[in-house]
Amino acid sequence: RSLPFLAMASKAAFFAYLLTVQASCFVSFILQLLGVQVSHGLVAAGLLKLLGTRFGTAINASEVLDAARPVVYLSNHRSWGDFWTDAALLGGPSFISRALVAAGIPFT
């Protein structure tokens, strides 16, 4: 009996999260038009915090960021959430992607 309610609550939570993403992207866009620098790495980290995302580190892990020279990271995205994860972990990199992303998330 509770399964339909859980499914509806899950869809409502997802829709609320999408609205939050749109609102934060729109506010960031307006701030940038006004000349305010907005770190999309911090915005992505905030969105992931809303989702309760936790990151783990392997025992023998080392830093992957290299500030001394340009670095290219290639990633195979499996969902829309991968972009925010990459942005939060890498500090707000630039992405090269298909135009479909702009259609799905207009203010990014």
LINBEL-V167436 format. One record per residue. N is the residue number from 1. RES is the residue in three letters. OMEGA is omega in degrees with one decimal (none if undefined). Layout:
n=N res=RES omega=OMEGA
n=N res=RES omega=OMEGA
//
This chain:
n=1 res=ARG omega=-177.2
n=2 res=SER omega=-178.6
n=3 res=LEU omega=177.2
n=4 res=PRO omega=178.3
n=5 res=PHE omega=179.1
n=6 res=LEU omega=178.8
n=7 res=ALA omega=179.3
n=8 res=MET omega=178.5
n=9 res=ALA omega=178.3
n=10 res=SER omega=178.3
n=11 res=LYS omega=178.8
n=12 res=ALA omega=178.8
n=13 res=ALA omega=178.7
n=14 res=PHE omega=178.5
n=15 res=PHE omega=177.7
n=16 res=ALA omega=177.7
n=17 res=TYR omega=177.8
n=18 res=LEU omega=176.3
n=19 res=LEU omega=176.9
n=20 res=THR omega=177.8
n=21 res=VAL omega=-179.9
n=22 res=GLN omega=-178.9
n=23 res=ALA omega=-179.3
n=24 res=SER omega=176.8
n=25 res=CYS omega=179.0
n=26 res=PHE omega=178.4
n=27 res=VAL omega=177.5
n=28 res=SER omega=179.3
n=29 res=PHE omega=179.4
n=30 res=ILE omega=179.0
n=31 res=LEU omega=178.5
n=32 res=GLN omega=175.2
n=33 res=LEU omega=178.8
n=34 res=LEU omega=176.5
n=35 res=GLY omega=179.5
n=36 res=VAL omega=177.9
n=37 res=GLN omega=179.3
n=38 res=VAL omega=178.2
n=39 res=SER omega=-179.8
n=40 res=HIS omega=171.9
n=41 res=GLY omega=178.0
n=42 res=LEU omega=176.6
n=43 res=VAL omega=179.3
n=44 res=ALA omega=178.7
n=45 res=ALA omega=177.6
n=46 res=GLY omega=178.2
n=47 res=LEU omega=177.8
n=48 res=LEU omega=177.0
n=49 res=LYS omega=175.5
n=50 res=LEU omega=-179.8
n=51 res=LEU omega=-178.5
n=52 res=GLY omega=-178.7
n=53 res=THR omega=175.6
n=54 res=ARG omega=179.3
n=55 res=PHE omega=177.3
n=56 res=GLY omega=178.8
n=57 res=THR omega=177.7
n=58 res=ALA omega=-176.6
n=59 res=ILE omega=-177.3
n=60 res=ASN omega=-176.9
n=61 res=ALA omega=175.6
n=62 res=SER omega=179.9
n=63 res=GLU omega=177.6
n=64 res=VAL omega=179.3
n=65 res=LEU omega=-179.9
n=66 res=ASP omega=-177.4
n=67 res=ALA omega=-175.7
n=68 res=ALA omega=-177.6
n=69 res=ARG omega=179.0
n=70 res=PRO omega=-179.4
n=71 res=VAL omega=175.2
n=72 res=VAL omega=176.0
n=73 res=TYR omega=176.1
n=74 res=LEU omega=-179.5
n=75 res=SER omega=177.9
n=76 res=ASN omega=-176.6
n=77 res=HIS omega=-179.4
n=78 res=ARG omega=178.7
n=79 res=SER omega=178.6
n=80 res=TRP omega=-178.3
n=81 res=GLY omega=-179.3
n=82 res=ASP omega=-178.5
n=83 res=PHE omega=-179.7
n=84 res=TRP omega=178.4
n=85 res=THR omega=178.8
n=86 res=ASP omega=-179.8
n=87 res=ALA omega=-179.8
n=88 res=ALA omega=-177.9
n=89 res=LEU omega=-175.3
n=90 res=LEU omega=174.9
n=91 res=GLY omega=176.2
n=92 res=GLY omega=178.1
n=93 res=PRO omega=173.2
n=94 res=SER omega=-179.0
n=95 res=PHE omega=170.2
n=96 res=ILE omega=-175.5
n=97 res=SER omega=178.6
n=98 res=ARG omega=179.1
n=99 res=ALA omega=-179.7
n=100 res=LEU omega=178.4
n=101 res=VAL omega=179.1
n=102 res=ALA omega=177.5
n=103 res=ALA omega=-179.0
n=104 res=GLY omega=-178.3
n=105 res=ILE omega=-168.4
n=106 res=PRO omega=-173.9
n=107 res=PHE omega=178.1
n=108 res=THR omega=none
//
